[in-house]
Amino acid sequence: MSKIANTSPAPARRPRFIYLLSVAQRRVQAAIQGDVDGKTAARAGVLMALKADSQGIPMKQLGAQLDLGASSLSGLLDRMGRDGLIERQPDTTDKRAWNIALTDPGKALRAEAVRSARVLNDQLCAGFDDAELAIVARWLDAVGTKFPKEKMK
């Protein structure tokens, strides 16, 4: 008795999102870092998270906002402090905590980072309509929801 060939269509191959995200992340970081000498994507993130007109924000809140652990954030802030971009201020309500604020040179570099980020974001959005961009944004938001930081430990 001969076997009958399966005539159902083969499942559609889905995009290789892990690979595509990895490549995209490396290229976007390279674009950020190539824009200004000595700037890294992490440093740009800190600069943009801190408001130029603010008295600073708690280090713990900054870490949560940037999705960085305490040791990673501490090292980054140490380097930025040595470069004169941020200052640590004691928290008036919690003696163990620090608030992080921009210095004047940090504020100037922040303005440059914000301009660069807008240009890069415009490049990323070029060629896509609002509906397509909304789907991409929804998909990327879903990644954070499906893989929360708490479960990554």
C-alpha positions in Angstrom: 0.0 0.0 0.0 1.5 3.3 -1.0 1.5 6.3 1.3 -0.6 9.3 0.3 1.4 12.5 0.3 0.2 15.2 2.7 -1.4 17.8 0.5 -2.0 20.5 3.3 0.1 23.6 2.7 3.3 24.0 4.7 3.1 26.4 7.6 4.3 29.9 6.8 7.8 30.6 8.1 7.7 33.4 10.6 10.3 36.1 10.6 13.4 35.4 12.6 12.6 38.0 15.3 15.5 37.1 17.6 18.0 37.5 14.9 16.4 40.7 13.5 16.1 42.3 17.0 19.8 41.4 17.7 21.0 43.0 14.5 18.7 46.0 14.9 19.9 46.6 18.5 23.6 46.5 17.5 23.1 48.8 14.6 21.0 51.4 16.5 23.6 51.4 19.3 26.3 51.9 16.7 24.4 54.8 15.2 24.0 56.4 18.7 27.6 55.8 19.6 28.9 57.0 16.2 27.1 60.3 16.5 29.2 61.9 19.3 32.7 61.0 20.6 32.6 59.2 23.9 28.8 58.7 23.8 27.3 55.3 24.4 23.7 54.2 24.1 23.6 53.7 27.9 25.0 57.2 28.6 22.5 58.7 26.2 19.7 56.9 28.0 20.8 58.4 31.3 21.0 61.8 29.8 17.6 61.6 28.4 16.0 60.1 31.5 17.3 63.0 33.6 15.4 66.2 32.9 17.5 69.3 32.3 15.2 71.5 34.5 15.0 68.9 37.4 16.7 68.8 40.8 17.4 65.1 40.0 15.7 61.8 40.5 16.3 58.9 42.9 19.0 56.5 41.6 16.6 53.6 42.2 13.9 55.2 40.0 16.5 56.0 37.3 17.6 52.3 37.3 14.0 51.2 37.0 13.3 53.6 34.2 16.4 52.5 32.2 15.9 48.8 33.1 19.4 48.7 34.6 20.5 46.8 37.7 22.1 48.7 40.6 25.7 47.6 39.9 25.4 48.4 36.1 23.9 51.8 36.9 26.4 52.6 39.6 29.3 52.0 37.3 27.8 54.1 34.5 27.0 56.9 36.9 30.6 56.7 38.3 32.0 57.3 34.8 29.5 60.0 34.0 30.4 61.7 37.4 34.1 61.5 36.6 33.3 63.2 33.2 31.4 65.9 35.0 28.0 65.2 33.5 26.1 64.2 36.6 26.2 64.7 40.3 25.0 62.6 43.1 23.1 64.4 45.8 22.1 62.9 49.1 18.4 62.2 49.4 16.9 64.3 52.1 14.3 61.7 53.1 16.5 58.5 52.9 20.1 58.7 54.1 21.0 55.5 52.1 19.7 56.9 48.8 21.1 59.3 46.2 19.4 61.6 43.7 21.1 62.0 40.4 21.1 65.3 38.6 22.7 66.8 35.5 25.5 69.3 35.7 25.7 72.2 33.2 27.9 70.2 30.9 25.5 67.2 31.3 22.6 69.5 30.3 24.4 70.6 27.2 25.2 67.0 26.2 21.6 66.0 27.0 20.3 68.6 24.5 22.7 67.1 21.9 21.6 63.5 22.7 17.9 64.5 22.4 18.5 66.1 19.0 20.4 63.0 17.8 17.7 60.7 19.1 15.0 62.6 17.2 17.1 62.4 14.0 17.6 58.7 14.5 14.0 58.1 15.3 13.0 59.9 12.1 15.3 57.7 10.1 13.8 54.6 11.7 10.3 55.8 10.9 11.0 56.8 7.3 9.1 54.7 4.8 6.4 53.5 7.2 2.9 54.9 7.7 1.3 55.6 11.0 -0.6 52.3 11.1 2.6 50.3 10.5 4.5 52.2 13.1 1.7 51.6 15.6 2.0 47.8 15.0 5.7 47.9 15.5 5.4 49.9 18.7 2.7 47.5 20.0 4.8 44.5 19.2 7.9 46.0 20.9 5.8 46.9 24.0 4.5 43.3 24.0 8.1 42.0 24.2 8.5 43.9 27.5 5.2 42.6 28.8 5.9 39.0 27.8 9.4 39.0 29.2 9.3 41.2 32.3 12.5 42.0 34.1 11.4 40.3 37.2 11.3 36.9 35.4 14.7 37.4 33.8 16.6 37.1 37.1 
